[in-house]
Amino acid sequence: MKRSPRYDYVRRPCFDRLSKRSRRKLHKTFRAYEKRVVRLNDEFEPMPRRSSWG
């Protein structure tokens, strides 16, 4: 099943046992967190998206 790279972190082993619903919820919080981090880092240096994730 081919997915966009953004979903790579969902396919890690620790997420295998999650239901679709909790997976989607996790995805939402993850996106919010990522946006916050990117917004913080933008003024210093453009951060490569999700460098430490996935």
C-alpha positions, 0 to 999 in steps of 0.5 A: 500500500503506497502512502505519502511520506507524511504517513511513514511514522504511522507505519512504524512497529509501535503504531501497528496496534493502533486502531484507525481512529486513534491513528488518525487522532495521533496524526492530527496531533502530530501535524499540529506539533510539526507546524508549531516546530516549523513555525518556531524554526523558520525564522532561524533556519528553514528546517528540513521537514520531519528531519527527526521523524520517520 
